[in-house]
């Protein structure tokens, strides 16, 4: 497997080429294109000097623009392997084996993060060389030699889009199974942010009255939305439950301590009035506060 890294992608996107790509994809409103071009020149997070190349790294629009810019890369990989037209499916596979210098490969990409899965290290080396050449000659980007690595996922896990992927021996047609889990450091960082927002609830003074109650409700809703966001993002991982269980009791206890000064107590999840679609089937106790006869 190739873990790909395009060198300083967000700093080196060619603005004129980007606008042409958007135009070719049907975005013909010149006002929209000028707005995008202005955003591209704004500099990283809009805080640095005008930037002749690149997109705002971390900006909401950056992944969308990256996907538009790199769409031709996806199509090139497809052409190199999948789109060999022949009369029958059998002939299609034979033609690939005979006429392509490359072996089967499957590209997974989001924005400038991508991996390419293939069958052997020698195949991965060939793909890596061809990809570097394509990026340089066709879309004027560079493959980072230092950060683009070839990994045997049977021996070493990889991290991609905040997930960890590992292949182990197991009962399947190939004799291997894939286990996925939240990337530990990324999950830890998210939990740390949730923990910080829970601690902020404790600083809200109950005696402030209506204003304090509104701040508390807003804070509780923020924490709930963060927790739901983490669960929903990582729920596709096969090992999501063990990974999240590690933190759930800690966060529950922290929340109880924070809400205790606001008359918080342990309540069956099915009894709270917010997130009813999530909590309705659960009897597990969670920390909650009573606001005008409703629990949040």
C-alpha angles and dihedrals in degrees: 000000000000116000100203129210123181108209111251091332097175091049096048107043109129107236097207091049090048093053090048091052092051090048091051090052092058103269097132101153102113092202091058091047091050091050090051091047090051090050091050090055094047095090129235109326087348091274102101132068120288110295119217091194134033141033131265103280108222093017118134092241096049098085090048092051091044091053091050093048095047097042090100089055089057091048092049092054088048092051092048092058119005108038102064102133116218136153099256137022090246091052089046092060093043092050090053092051094047103038105033122078088202128075127225113304136174121204122209114185141167116179105314095336113097146152129197119209119206139158106254142014092248089056091048091053091054092048092048092054093047093047092051090052093047094049092049098045103034109032102015098241131125131231111227105238091195098050100033104088137175113227132187097220090200089066103031132024122237130216118223130164091349093307129109116221123199131172118214135175111268147136108301140108091272096039092245135092129196121231120196129191138166110280101258099225094045092048091047090053092051092049090049090056091049090048090052092052091049090054089053089060089063091058093059108102114229092209093066089085124205094000091052091047091052091050090049093050090048090050093048091049090050092052092046092050091050092050092048090048092054092047094047094046096050099034092100091065115102091221098042096118098057091044095052095039088064089068105026098084092045092052092045091054092045090051092049092052091048094049096041092086087054092055090265119168142173111276133174107264091233090062099060120100100220126070088015093163089059101039103036095095098042127091094181113125117250131176112264142165129222113237114178092330094314125103123225 
